Amino acid sequence: MSAFLGPIHVWLYNKIKFQDAMVDVILDLAQEKGIGEGLRQKTDSRYGTLPEGNLEDLVDTGNIHGWLQERVSLVENRLAYVVTSLLESDPGSLDLMEEAVYQLGKENSIENITTAKAAFEFLDSKLLNGMPCDHVNEVIENTEERLVYRQAQDIHEAYWSIIHGDVNHYNTLRESMIKGMLDGSGIEFNQIEDQVYEIRR
């Protein structure tokens, strides 16, 4: 594997860090509301944590792809475990989690974006969908007013299945965060079929 760190690796690592921020706001919520006692410590112990610092100082330059794939798995596992554990502790906590990630989305909102395509590219720069080589999102319609894309595969489900969680909880939270990102932009996000999504101005 290449020993050269390129812009695509930094781009992917920023997406990994953003998903970890999603985990953090949910863990903060759990602590604030007194649900899922000791969940942060259990999660850290079970899956580890994302290292702090600049990517060039952290990555194994002899295996950049493998190192990044391990961090993708780390944050996917952390999110699935945290959400599933909280719902086991308090089945009504999904609404609270939705609000928490909506606020995270608002803090990372779209600015100065006026086309559906630009909105899609912004969301794609933030939301983790496996490795670039997975080619998860496939654009099937693209006009200035409307962009439709299909998720060619669900790369998240395996992480939820392994702990007997429900990937639909991931989809619900992701949609809440996207709507937070689009708040006030005049751009709408909708699911129009199974695994098919629309971004409309």
Phi and psi restraints in degrees (value plus and minus 20) as a CYANA .aco file:
   2 SER   PHI     -76.7   -36.7
   2 SER   PSI     120.3   160.3
   3 ALA   PHI    -115.7   -75.7
   3 ALA   PSI     -10.5    29.5
   4 PHE   PHI    -127.4   -87.4
   4 PHE   PSI     102.7   142.7
   5 LEU   PHI    -101.1   -61.1
   5 LEU   PSI     103.7   143.7
   6 GLY   PHI    -139.2   -99.2
   6 GLY   PSI     154.8   194.8
   7 PRO   PHI     -76.1   -36.1
   7 PRO   PSI     -54.9   -14.9
   8 ILE   PHI     -85.8   -45.8
   8 ILE   PSI     -51.3   -11.3
   9 HIS   PHI     -90.8   -50.8
   9 HIS   PSI     -60.9   -20.9
  10 VAL   PHI     -84.6   -44.6
  10 VAL   PSI     -63.0   -23.0
  11 TRP   PHI     -76.8   -36.8
  11 TRP   PSI     -67.9   -27.9
  12 LEU   PHI     -85.5   -45.5
  12 LEU   PSI     -61.4   -21.4
  13 TYR   PHI     -85.8   -45.8
  13 TYR   PSI     -54.4   -14.4
  14 ASN   PHI     -83.9   -43.9
  14 ASN   PSI     -56.1   -16.1
  15 LYS   PHI     -87.0   -47.0
  15 LYS   PSI     -59.3   -19.3
  16 ILE   PHI     -81.5   -41.5
  16 ILE   PSI     -65.2   -25.2
  17 LYS   PHI     -85.3   -45.3
  17 LYS   PSI     -54.3   -14.3
  18 PHE   PHI     -87.8   -47.8
  18 PHE   PSI     -59.8   -19.8
  19 GLN   PHI     -85.7   -45.7
  19 GLN   PSI     -55.1   -15.1
  20 ASP   PHI     -85.8   -45.8
  20 ASP   PSI     -53.1   -13.1
  21 ALA   PHI     -84.0   -44.0
  21 ALA   PSI     -54.6   -14.6
  22 MET   PHI     -83.5   -43.5
  22 MET   PSI     -63.2   -23.2
  23 VAL   PHI     -80.9   -40.9
  23 VAL   PSI     -63.0   -23.0
  24 ASP   PHI     -82.3   -42.3
  24 ASP   PSI     -62.1   -22.1
  25 VAL   PHI     -88.4   -48.4
  25 VAL   PSI     -51.0   -11.0
  26 ILE   PHI     -92.3   -52.3
  26 ILE   PSI     -59.8   -19.8
  27 LEU   PHI     -85.2   -45.2
  27 LEU   PSI     -58.8   -18.8
  28 ASP   PHI     -81.9   -41.9
  28 ASP   PSI     -61.5   -21.5
  29 LEU   PHI     -80.8   -40.8
  29 LEU   PSI     -65.4   -25.4
  30 ALA   PHI     -79.3   -39.3
  30 ALA   PSI     -62.7   -22.7
  31 GLN   PHI     -86.4   -46.4
  31 GLN   PSI     -62.9   -22.9
  32 GLU   PHI     -83.0   -43.0
  32 GLU   PSI     -58.9   -18.9
  33 LYS   PHI    -111.2   -71.2
  33 LYS   PSI     -25.7    14.3
  34 GLY   PHI      50.3    90.3
  34 GLY   PSI      14.2    54.2
  35 ILE   PHI    -137.4   -97.4
  35 ILE   PSI     133.6   173.6
  36 GLY   PHI      43.2    83.2
  36 GLY   PSI      35.8    75.8
  37 GLU   PHI     -74.2   -34.2
  37 GLU   PSI     110.3   150.3
  38 GLY   PHI      49.9    89.9
  38 GLY   PSI      -2.1    37.9
  39 LEU   PHI     -85.0   -45.0
  39 LEU   PSI     -58.7   -18.7
  40 ARG   PHI     -81.0   -41.0
  40 ARG   PSI     -65.6   -25.6
  41 GLN   PHI     -85.3   -45.3
  41 GLN   PSI     -60.8   -20.8
  42 LYS   PHI     -83.1   -43.1
  42 LYS   PSI     -61.9   -21.9
  43 THR   PHI     -86.5   -46.5
  43 THR   PSI     -65.8   -25.8
  44 ASP   PHI     -81.7   -41.7
  44 ASP   PSI     -60.6   -20.6
  45 SER   PHI     -88.3   -48.3
  45 SER   PSI     -58.0   -18.0
  46 ARG   PHI     -96.6   -56.6
  46 ARG   PSI     -60.4   -20.4
  47 TYR   PHI    -138.1   -98.1
  47 TYR   PSI     -33.4     6.6
  48 GLY   PHI      63.9   103.9
  48 GLY   PSI    -199.8  -159.8
  49 THR   PHI    -147.5  -107.5
  49 THR   PSI     140.7   180.7
  50 LEU   PHI     -94.9   -54.9
  50 LEU   PSI     109.2   149.2
  51 PRO   PHI     -87.4   -47.4
  51 PRO   PSI     130.4   170.4
  52 GLU   PHI    -113.0   -73.0
  52 GLU   PSI     130.6   170.6
  53 GLY   PHI     103.2   143.2
  53 GLY   PSI    -199.2  -159.2
  54 ASN   PHI    -100.4   -60.4
  54 ASN   PSI     124.3   164.3
  55 LEU   PHI     -75.2   -35.2
  55 LEU   PSI     -61.8   -21.8
  56 GLU   PHI     -83.2   -43.2
  56 GLU   PSI     -43.0    -3.0
  57 ASP   PHI    -109.5   -69.5
  57 ASP   PSI     -31.3     8.7
  58 LEU   PHI    -128.9   -88.9
  58 LEU   PSI     -57.6   -17.6
  59 VAL   PHI     -90.2   -50.2
  59 VAL   PSI     127.8   167.8
  60 ASP   PHI    -101.2   -61.2
  60 ASP   PSI      82.8   122.8
  61 THR   PHI     -87.8   -47.8
  61 THR   PSI     -34.5     5.5
  62 GLY   PHI    -101.9   -61.9
  62 GLY   PSI     -33.0     7.0
  63 ASN   PHI    -173.3  -133.3
  63 ASN   PSI      42.9    82.9
  64 ILE   PHI     -80.1   -40.1
  64 ILE   PSI     -66.5   -26.5
  65 HIS   PHI     -80.9   -40.9
  65 HIS   PSI     -67.6   -27.6
  66 GLY   PHI     -84.0   -44.0
  66 GLY   PSI     -60.8   -20.8
  67 TRP   PHI     -82.4   -42.4
  67 TRP   PSI     -64.5   -24.5
  68 LEU   PHI     -87.7   -47.7
  68 LEU   PSI     -58.4   -18.4
  69 GLN   PHI     -81.6   -41.6
  69 GLN   PSI     -59.2   -19.2
  70 GLU   PHI     -82.0   -42.0
  70 GLU   PSI     -57.9   -17.9
  71 ARG   PHI     -93.8   -53.8
  71 ARG   PSI     -53.0   -13.0
  72 VAL   PHI     -78.6   -38.6
  72 VAL   PSI     -69.2   -29.2
  73 SER   PHI     -82.1   -42.1
  73 SER   PSI     -59.0   -19.0
  74 LEU   PHI     -79.3   -39.3
  74 LEU   PSI     -70.7   -30.7
  75 VAL   PHI     -95.2   -55.2
  75 VAL   PSI     -49.9    -9.9
  76 GLU   PHI     -85.2   -45.2
  76 GLU   PSI     -65.6   -25.6
  77 ASN   PHI     -82.9   -42.9
  77 ASN   PSI     -62.1   -22.1
  78 ARG   PHI     -81.6   -41.6
  78 ARG   PSI     -65.4   -25.4
  79 LEU   PHI     -84.5   -44.5
  79 LEU   PSI     -67.3   -27.3
  80 ALA   PHI     -80.1   -40.1
  80 ALA   PSI     -62.8   -22.8
  81 TYR   PHI     -88.0   -48.0
  81 TYR   PSI     -64.7   -24.7
  82 VAL   PHI     -83.8   -43.8
  82 VAL   PSI     -67.5   -27.5
  83 VAL   PHI     -85.5   -45.5
  83 VAL   PSI     -65.9   -25.9
  84 THR   PHI     -84.2   -44.2
  84 THR   PSI     -61.3   -21.3
  85 SER   PHI     -84.5   -44.5
  85 SER   PSI     -62.1   -22.1
  86 LEU   PHI     -84.8   -44.8
  86 LEU   PSI     -59.7   -19.7
  87 LEU   PHI     -88.4   -48.4
  87 LEU   PSI     -49.4    -9.4
  88 GLU   PHI     -89.3   -49.3
  88 GLU   PSI     -57.1   -17.1
  89 SER   PHI     -93.5   -53.5
  89 SER   PSI     -58.6   -18.6
  90 ASP   PHI    -167.0  -127.0
  90 ASP   PSI      74.0   114.0
  91 PRO   PHI     -77.9   -37.9
  91 PRO   PSI     -37.7     2.3
  92 GLY   PHI    -112.4   -72.4
  92 GLY   PSI     -12.1    27.9
  93 SER   PHI    -103.5   -63.5
  93 SER   PSI     -24.7    15.3
  94 LEU   PHI     -82.0   -42.0
  94 LEU   PSI     -59.6   -19.6
  95 ASP   PHI     -79.9   -39.9
  95 ASP   PSI     -60.2   -20.2
  96 LEU   PHI     -85.2   -45.2
  96 LEU   PSI     -60.5   -20.5
  97 MET   PHI     -85.6   -45.6
  97 MET   PSI     -59.9   -19.9
  98 GLU   PHI     -78.7   -38.7
  98 GLU   PSI     -64.6   -24.6
  99 GLU   PHI     -85.0   -45.0
  99 GLU   PSI     -59.6   -19.6
 100 ALA   PHI     -83.7   -43.7
 100 ALA   PSI     -63.6   -23.6
 101 VAL   PHI     -97.7   -57.7
 101 VAL   PSI     -46.5    -6.5
 102 TYR   PHI     -80.5   -40.5
 102 TYR   PSI     -63.8   -23.8
 103 GLN   PHI     -85.2   -45.2
 103 GLN   PSI     -58.5   -18.5
 104 LEU   PHI     -80.9   -40.9
 104 LEU   PSI     -60.6   -20.6
 105 GLY   PHI     -81.0   -41.0
 105 GLY   PSI     -64.5   -24.5
 106 LYS   PHI     -81.0   -41.0
 106 LYS   PSI     -55.6   -15.6
 107 GLU   PHI     -90.1   -50.1
 107 GLU   PSI     -34.8     5.2
 108 ASN   PHI    -144.7  -104.7
 108 ASN   PSI      25.2    65.2
 109 SER   PHI     -99.6   -59.6
 109 SER   PSI     139.1   179.1
 110 ILE   PHI     -84.8   -44.8
 110 ILE   PSI     117.5   157.5
 111 GLU   PHI    -150.0  -110.0
 111 GLU   PSI     116.4   156.4
 112 ASN   PHI      36.2    76.2
 112 ASN   PSI      19.3    59.3
 113 ILE   PHI    -134.6   -94.6
 113 ILE   PSI     107.3   147.3
 114 THR   PHI    -142.0  -102.0
 114 THR   PSI     -25.7    14.3
 115 THR   PHI    -140.1  -100.1
 115 THR   PSI     136.4   176.4
 116 ALA   PHI     -82.0   -42.0
 116 ALA   PSI     -59.4   -19.4
 117 LYS   PHI     -83.4   -43.4
 117 LYS   PSI     -63.6   -23.6
 118 ALA   PHI     -83.7   -43.7
 118 ALA   PSI     -56.2   -16.2
 119 ALA   PHI     -86.0   -46.0
 119 ALA   PSI     -61.9   -21.9
 120 PHE   PHI     -80.4   -40.4
 120 PHE   PSI     -64.6   -24.6
 121 GLU   PHI     -85.1   -45.1
 121 GLU   PSI     -57.1   -17.1
 122 PHE   PHI     -83.7   -43.7
 122 PHE   PSI     -68.7   -28.7
 123 LEU   PHI     -81.9   -41.9
 123 LEU   PSI     -58.5   -18.5
 124 ASP   PHI     -87.0   -47.0
 124 ASP   PSI     -44.9    -4.9
 125 SER   PHI    -100.3   -60.3
 125 SER   PSI     -32.2     7.8
 126 LYS   PHI    -128.3   -88.3
 126 LYS   PSI     -61.9   -21.9
 127 LEU   PHI    -109.2   -69.2
 127 LEU   PSI     113.9   153.9
 128 LEU   PHI    -103.2   -63.2
 128 LEU   PSI     102.1   142.1
 129 ASN   PHI    -152.8  -112.8
 129 ASN   PSI      41.2    81.2
 130 GLY   PHI      52.3    92.3
 130 GLY   PSI    -177.4  -137.4
 131 MET   PHI    -108.5   -68.5
 131 MET   PSI     135.1   175.1
 132 PRO   PHI     -73.8   -33.8
 132 PRO   PSI     -53.7   -13.7
 133 CYS   PHI     -90.5   -50.5
 133 CYS   PSI     -30.8     9.2
 134 ASP   PHI     -94.9   -54.9
 134 ASP   PSI     -41.7    -1.7
 135 HIS   PHI      27.2    67.2
 135 HIS   PSI      35.7    75.7
 136 VAL   PHI     -91.1   -51.1
 136 VAL   PSI     -65.8   -25.8
 137 ASN   PHI    -114.8   -74.8
 137 ASN   PSI     105.6   145.6
 138 GLU   PHI    -138.2   -98.2
 138 GLU   PSI      94.4   134.4
 139 VAL   PHI     -93.6   -53.6
 139 VAL   PSI     107.8   147.8
 140 ILE   PHI    -136.8   -96.8
 140 ILE   PSI     -31.3     8.7
 141 GLU   PHI    -172.5  -132.5
 141 GLU   PSI     115.9   155.9
 142 ASN   PHI    -168.0  -128.0
 142 ASN   PSI      84.2   124.2
 143 THR   PHI    -144.9  -104.9
 143 THR   PSI     154.8   194.8
 144 GLU   PHI     -83.3   -43.3
 144 GLU   PSI     -53.1   -13.1
 145 GLU   PHI    -108.7   -68.7
 145 GLU   PSI     -46.1    -6.1
 146 ARG   PHI    -168.1  -128.1
 146 ARG   PSI     114.4   154.4
 147 LEU   PHI    -149.3  -109.3
 147 LEU   PSI     112.1   152.1
 148 VAL   PHI    -138.6   -98.6
 148 VAL   PSI     113.3   153.3
 149 TYR   PHI    -156.4  -116.4
 149 TYR   PSI     134.1   174.1
 150 ARG   PHI    -134.1   -94.1
 150 ARG   PSI     118.2   158.2
 151 GLN   PHI    -102.0   -62.0
 151 GLN   PSI      88.6   128.6
 152 ALA   PHI     -86.6   -46.6
 152 ALA   PSI     -45.3    -5.3
 153 GLN   PHI    -171.6  -131.6
 153 GLN   PSI     133.5   173.5
 154 ASP   PHI    -118.4   -78.4
 154 ASP   PSI      78.3   118.3
 155 ILE   PHI    -104.7   -64.7
 155 ILE   PSI     -24.7    15.3
 156 HIS   PHI    -109.8   -69.8
 156 HIS   PSI     -49.8    -9.8
 157 GLU   PHI     -77.7   -37.7
 157 GLU   PSI     -58.4   -18.4
 158 ALA   PHI     -78.6   -38.6
 158 ALA   PSI     -56.5   -16.5
 159 TYR   PHI     -88.7   -48.7
 159 TYR   PSI     -54.3   -14.3
 160 TRP   PHI     -98.4   -58.4
 160 TRP   PSI     -58.2   -18.2
 161 SER   PHI     -83.4   -43.4
 161 SER   PSI     -57.5   -17.5
 162 ILE   PHI     -84.6   -44.6
 162 ILE   PSI     -43.8    -3.8
 163 ILE   PHI    -130.7   -90.7
 163 ILE   PSI      -3.0    37.0
 164 HIS   PHI      40.5    80.5
 164 HIS   PSI      16.2    56.2
 165 GLY   PHI    -114.9   -74.9
 165 GLY   PSI    -199.4  -159.4
 166 ASP   PHI    -138.9   -98.9
 166 ASP   PSI      93.3   133.3
 167 VAL   PHI     -82.2   -42.2
 167 VAL   PSI     -38.6     1.4
 168 ASN   PHI     -83.3   -43.3
 168 ASN   PSI     -46.5    -6.5
 169 HIS   PHI     -86.6   -46.6
 169 HIS   PSI     -58.5   -18.5
 170 TYR   PHI     -80.3   -40.3
 170 TYR   PSI     -67.3   -27.3
 171 ASN   PHI     -81.6   -41.6
 171 ASN   PSI     -59.8   -19.8
 172 THR   PHI     -82.3   -42.3
 172 THR   PSI     -65.5   -25.5
 173 LEU   PHI     -89.1   -49.1
 173 LEU   PSI     -60.3   -20.3
 174 ARG   PHI     -81.2   -41.2
 174 ARG   PSI     -61.7   -21.7
 175 GLU   PHI     -84.3   -44.3
 175 GLU   PSI     -59.6   -19.6
 176 SER   PHI     -82.1   -42.1
 176 SER   PSI     -61.4   -21.4
 177 MET   PHI     -87.6   -47.6
 177 MET   PSI     -60.7   -20.7
 178 ILE   PHI     -80.6   -40.6
 178 ILE   PSI     -63.0   -23.0
 179 LYS   PHI     -85.5   -45.5
 179 LYS   PSI     -52.4   -12.4
 180 GLY   PHI     -84.6   -44.6
 180 GLY   PSI     -62.2   -22.2
 181 MET   PHI     -82.9   -42.9
 181 MET   PSI     -52.9   -12.9
 182 LEU   PHI    -112.8   -72.8
 182 LEU   PSI     -23.0    17.0
 183 ASP   PHI     -73.9   -33.9
 183 ASP   PSI     104.7   144.7
 184 GLY   PHI      58.9    98.9
 184 GLY   PSI     -17.0    23.0
 185 SER   PHI    -109.5   -69.5
 185 SER   PSI     -35.6     4.4
 186 GLY   PHI      60.4   100.4
 186 GLY   PSI     -13.5    26.5
 187 ILE   PHI    -131.8   -91.8
 187 ILE   PSI     114.7   154.7
 188 GLU   PHI    -130.6   -90.6
 188 GLU   PSI     130.7   170.7
 189 PHE   PHI    -144.6  -104.6
 189 PHE   PSI     109.8   149.8
 190 ASN   PHI    -162.4  -122.4
 190 ASN   PSI     127.2   167.2
 191 GLN   PHI    -110.6   -70.6
 191 GLN   PSI     105.3   145.3
 192 ILE   PHI    -129.2   -89.2
 192 ILE   PSI     -39.7     0.3
 193 GLU   PHI    -171.4  -131.4
 193 GLU   PSI     155.5   195.5
 194 ASP   PHI     -80.8   -40.8
 194 ASP   PSI     100.1   140.1
 195 GLN   PHI      47.3    87.3
 195 GLN   PSI      -4.9    35.1
 196 VAL   PHI    -143.1  -103.1
 196 VAL   PSI     110.6   150.6
 197 TYR   PHI    -149.6  -109.6
 197 TYR   PSI     130.9   170.9
 198 GLU   PHI    -143.2  -103.2
 198 GLU   PSI     115.7   155.7
 199 ILE   PHI    -136.1   -96.1
 199 ILE   PSI     101.2   141.2
 200 ARG   PHI    -149.7  -109.7
 200 ARG   PSI     114.7   154.7
